[in-house]
Amino acid sequence: MKSISIIITLVGIAVLIYCLTYFSPALNVVDSDPLTVNPKGHMTAEWPLFVGILTTFVGITFFFVSLNDKTAKK
């Protein structure tokens, strides 16, 4: 479980880096929706960034659970 949690964490960090470099925030004061603009100029939702944050958090949580799992078995 420890190696899988490290892989999940690295995937989450990769998604975060990709989303932070590929998407830029929309500077439209009229819209109150959390939208971003991709390099082609199309408006897209910010959900990939939240998926990256969530994946990183789940990977870190699994990692700490796997560390505590060995001490609970003693």
C-alpha positions, 0 to 999 in steps of 0.5 A: 500500500505504501508504494501505491500511495507514493504513486498516487501522490506523484500523479496528483502532483503531476496533475497539479503542475500540469493544470497550473502551467496549462490553464490560466484564470479568466479575468472576467469580473462579470462572471462569478463562476470559477472558470479558466482559459486554456491556451486556445482561448476556450473557457473551461472549468477548474475541476482538474486542479481540484482533482489534482489537490484531492489525489495528492491528499488521498495519496498522502493520507494512504501513505500515513495510514500504511506507516501506522498500519505496521505499528498497529499489527505489533 
